[in-house]
Structure formats: C-alpha cells, structure tokens
C-alpha cells in the first residue's frame, strides 16, 4: 500500500499536513479547555492521510484490471473507507473521545488537498525547473 506513492499523493499529504497544523493552532487557541475538539480534528486528519493512501493503492490495482473488476474494486474500496469512517465516529461518540463534527472538519482536508494540489504541483515543478537550470 505504501510502496507506490506518487508525487501527486505526496503533495496532497503535504497539503493535508499543512491544513492540520493550521487548523490545530486555531483550535488550540480558541478551545483551550476542550480536548475533544482538537482530538476529533487530529483523528480526521490522520484518517484523511490513510484514506488518500488507500485510494492511491486501490486505483493503482484497479488500473491493472478489466473494466468490470476495476469498477467492483473501486466500489469495494469506497465502501471500506465509508465503513471505517462510520465505525471510528461511532466509537469516538460512544466513548466520548472526540467531537465528530471536528472529525468531519479534519476529513475535509482531503477535499482541500484535492482542490489545491494542481496549484501546489505547478509551484513545485516551477521551483524544481528553476533549480535545474
């Protein structure tokens, strides 16, 4: 699962980490006493990183399959991620470990990374081309 992490995924993970650091600073400044907020956000960030890597591995495997098998593989992988999210949220709610709303906010880091990735990729490529000259 972790062998074939391409540059796009590495860039998305870097964006997720930056989002996590900024979000954690804001949460710690605004909600100093409430540990469930920052813990929920942290769990969401960690889940995002693993989900991005899981998606990468699933897509990598699906590309080597025929169309029907690939579609089934992608659907199964999606179901696994959704079920994992629900299970983690239910457990955190049941034992009062983390705030599920902040967990969802942490999970949105995947969307932020997906939207910002093309821009950061251009910056990285431009910087590497300038250094290569």
Secondary structure, 3 states (H helix, E strand, C coil): CCCCCCHHHHHHHHHHHHHHHHHHHHHHHHCCCCHHHHHHHHHHHHHHHHHHHHHHHHHHHHCCCCHHHHHHHHHHHHHHHHHHHHHHHHHHHHCCCCCHHHHHHHHCHHHHHHHHHHHHHHHHHHHHHHHHC
